[in-house]
Amino acid sequence: MKKQKPRAPKTTARSLPRGLAMLQDPRLNKGMAFTERERDKFGLRGLMPPSLLTQKQQAERVLENFRRLPSDLEKFINLAALHDRNEALFFRVLSEHPDEMTPIVYTPTVGLACQKFGHIYQRPRGMFVSIRDRGRIAKVLRNWPHRKAGIIVVTDGERILGLGDLGANGMGIPVGKLALYTACAGVHPDLCLPVTLDVGTENEMLRADPYYVGIRQKRVRGKAYDDFIEEFITAARRVFPGVVIQFEDFANTNAFRLLRRYRNRICTFNDDIQGTAGVALAGIYSALRITGGKLADQKLLFFGAGEAATGICDLVVSAMVSQGLTEADARRRCWLVDTQGLVVKSRTKLAEHKLPYAHDHPFVPDFLSAIQTLKPTAIIGVAAVGGTFTRKVLETMARINERPIVFALSNPTSKAECTAEEAYRWTGGRAIFACGSPFDPVTIDGKTYVPRQGNNSYVFPGVGLGAIASGARHITDEMFSSAAHALARQVTEADLAQGSIYPALTRIREVSAHIATAVAEVAYKRKLASARKPLDVLGHVTSQMYDPHYRDFA
Ligand code: NAD
């Protein structure tokens, strides 16, 4: 058994650069916060103004400038430049202002940044591995400046958020996601490796764009694609032993296939499928604290039948089975509606991932009729079609249930199935509501409800940290169930009283530490850990977390 997880390399005072080289290294740069002693020791005098600022003052200045910028894209560019210039300051402002900054660094603004990637491109970040690197991928990966990587987030750019095929422009996604691993869970930035696999793009506009950053050809598919992925996975594990590989924003069919192929071979997960499932299951556990119901008694009806929906179904089934239901009975508690109507056994040509939820039941053509027929306790919207939880849908749910569970998870806001206000208003304030996009608090009849986002960033950073800290060999459903329980436990009675079924995002580092602990505990219990179990798992996990406050170099 190995003793410890991969740690970020240590810098000793003797190995530190001097002068401009120090100021230009984002991992070391403290700008005007270098102390008098440091300025003497590292030859910085004259290279910066004489006055001193604290990191707190610098963070305030960043915020002041950030808030003055007229558009989200400019805010994105501003933060990316800070990331390139001063890593600790970037992560400090990001972790101290998650509500304000996460929507810029990640969805929804990152989507726009990906669309314009070649036009706003300033400095490289992460690694681009293209189909032309076949046969030499390990060699390419060895160009990465760090010898260790704890986690790779990899995309092939084919389904970037709800924006479709953005090819190599998809790089914004792994970069943004890994920034959240660090800001939300303290995964050390040196352990984070963003990767974009460029196999071409079907996006003709991009191929014709002179500033497009990727290769100008149609996507490689079939065996050549699979062989390329296989070579990448093998090379990544050879060059960075023990690395966690998180798949992100692959198109539907590849996402399911690749997860099935690799989940029991390597340490991997797909956040669109499993991370979403973890956060949704946590929301259900919190909702059950309000209703007093049992998971095994719930009936879930999904509007949408893609990665998010079937990912949630799979995890709910696994959690129900662990509570004593048979797999068949658990599946009968999860129902899908797709573009054609209710997914039932008699339908032909159903995609493979829907088959476990194609029940023996008469066909029902639309969502409202499905609610009336099935009488679900929860409806979960993940079809990316706005406004589908109509007044009639919500009133029907409120007639069937004392406290209907209503999750409108589709992004961005224009795709939300209903607004928070609609959910509360049309259920007489009885809905237990979560959303995919942020909504402001709503006051109805003098009572204020505070809806919170079922945001994946509650779960994936902690899962990654837990997997790294324990040296997990695989990431299992049990780990996601356990993460969901841990997240639900972080919801306070005060949160629940105001209708919030997730904790405040401002507590994210603390929440992630608990999730990482839950994940690591499963790894130890199931003998999936390659690191030795410490006496105090939470203490160990917390001690691994990157601290964005400046270090003293002198
Ligand atoms: P996907 O493309 O895999 O699945 C979309 C599904 O919706 C497909 O099954 C499709 O058939 C179905 N659909 C499309 N139009 C429909 C219609 N008119 N009626 C019924 N069904 C229809 O996408 P996904 O990854 O599952 O994501 C779906 C949505 O969920 C997106 O908006 C995404 O942003 C959101 N999402 C939110 C969270 C979160 O809030 N935590 C996490 C993941 C995904």
Boltz pocket constraint, residues with backbone or C-beta under 6 A from the ligand:
constraints:
  - pocket:
      binder: B
      contacts: [[A, 161], [A, 162], [A, 252], [A, 271], [A, 272], [A, 276], [A, 279], [A, 303], [A, 304], [A, 305], [A, 306], [A, 307], [A, 308], [A, 309], [A, 337], [A, 338], [A, 339], [A, 340], [A, 381], [A, 382], [A, 383], [A, 384], [A, 385], [A, 409], [A, 410], [A, 411], [A, 412], [A, 415], [A, 435], [A, 436], [A, 437], [A, 454], [A, 455], [A, 456]]
      max_distance: 6.0
